[in-house]
């Protein structure tokens, strides 16, 4: 395990802004990453999405901001390829060193502009219902309609909006409404 100490002040700043998901950029070598820090589940999660490439990977963040510095072999190889690294048995690419570099460059203050929107996360989470509909458009309350929220809609809500919204929707029988038209997108607000 490795401690990513820089997450501590960032997390504190996120809490001050009542945020449980935060997005920022990180550059390593020739690759730029969209990084999202999720604190709405246990363990916490870091998502690294490589901008312009079909590669994303998650790292669990355990108490004390501890992270296991290992990737599945296919993700490790893809990351090395994107970074332009060739195999050298005397100088192997280390995820531990990658994370140390990441830790050194972490923002310490969250800003409202870093709030994760569904459309920020969607390119890295394509395994949701109607994956082309990534823009939040509102809520549909099923009480009294003779219908009910679907498991697929709840899963999409959990993935794109987080645990808090998922639980509200599950217990209140509310569906997220999604569109592929960015012009119809709304800022996410709690269901009522």
N, C-alpha and C positions, 0 to 999 in steps of 0.2 A: 504494500500500500504506500501511497505517497500523499502527503498533506498539501492541499492547494489552499494555502493560508490566505491568498488574495480574495477568496470567495467570502471570507468572514466580513470584511467591511462592505463589500458589495451587497451581501445579504442584509446587513443591518440597514443600509441605505434603501434597499427595496422595501423592507418592512416599514420604514418611515413614510414611504409613498404608497403604502397598502398595495404592493405588487407582489405576486407570487410567481411571475414569469417575466424574465428580462432577456433582451436581445442586444447583442453587440457584435462587432467585427473583430477578427483576429487574423493577422498575417503571419505565415510561417513559410520561409523560403519563397517559392513562386506561387504559392497557393493562398487564397483568401477564404476565410471561413465565416459563415454566419454561425454564431454561437448563441445558444439559448440555455438559460439556467432556470430550471423549474424547481420550485420549492413547495409545490402543492401536492406532493406525494412523498411517501417514504419508501425507499431512500430518495433523496433529491436526485435530480438528473441533469447532466450536461449533454446537450445535443450539439454536435459539430457537423455542419453541412458545408461541403466544399462548393463555393460559388462557381457556377458554370460547369459543374461535373455532377454525375449521378452517383455521388457518394455521400452518405451521412452515417454517423455512428454515434451511439449513446455511451456515456460512462456514468455509472451510478456513483452518487456522492453520499457517503456514509457519515455518521456522526463524527464531528471533529474535522469535517471537510476532507475526509479520507477517500481516495480514489484508487482503484486497482488499475495499475498502468499496463494493462494488456488489452489487445484487440483480437477478435477472431482473425485467423490467418488470411482469409479473403479480403477483409477490410484493411489489414496491415499491408498486404501486397498492393492493393489499389491505392492506398495513401502514398506509399513509396513511389509508385508510378506517377501519380499526379505531382508529387514533389520533385520528380525528375531524378530520383535516386537509383543507382544501380547497385546490385548486390556486391558487397565487399565484406568477406568474413572477418577481416581485421578491424572493420569500422562499421558495425551494424547500426542501422537507424534504430533509435530507442524511443519508445513511447514515453518513458520516464523523462528523457531529456526534452521531448516535445511538450510535455506537461509542465516541466520547470520553466521553459520559455513562455508558455501560456500564462503561468502564474505570475511571472515578472511583468507581463503586459496587461494584466487585468484592470478594468476600470474599478475605481474605488467608490465612485458615486453613481447611483442610478439616476436616470432622468426619465421624465414622462414619455419622451420620444422613444425610449427603449422598450416600452410595453409591447409584448408579443401580440400581434394581430393574427387572426386565423390565416390570412393570405401570406404571412411571413413563414409560418410553420408548414403550410400545405405542400410546398415543393419537396419537403423532406419526409412527409408522411402521406404517401400516395395510397396507402391501404385503407382508405375510408370510403364510405358509401358516397356515390356520386362525386368522385374525386375532382371532377372539373368544376364543381360548385364549391368555391372556396371563400366566397364573400358572405359575411354575416348579414342577414336581412331582417331579423326579428325573431319573434317567438310565436308558437301556436299552442294555446292551452286546449287540451283535449277534454276537459271536464264539461260534461253536458253535450258533447258532440257525437257520442256513440263511437268514437275512435280512440286510439291510444298511441302513445309514442312507441316507435319501433326500437328494437335492440340495436339496429344499424344506426339509427339517428342518435341514440344515446352514446354509442361508441364513437361516432364522429364528434359529438359534443365534448366527450371526455378527451379525445385526442387533440382537437383544435382549440378548445377553451379551458380545459382543465377539470380537476376533481370538484371544485366548488360548484361550477355550473352543471356538471354531470349530476351531482347529488340533488341539486335543486330541481332539475328537470325530471329525474327519476322519481322523486318523492311527490312531485306536484303534477306529474303526467303532462309535461310540456315538451314540445319538439323545437329544436332549432330550425329556422328557415334559412336556406342557403341559396345563393344565386351564382351564376358564372359571369354576371354583368357587374363590373367594378363600379359603374355609375350608380347602381342601386344599393351599394354597400352602406351599412350603418356602423357607427361605433358600437362596440359590444356594450350592452347594459344588462343588469340582472333581470331574470324573468320574474314576473309578478304573479 
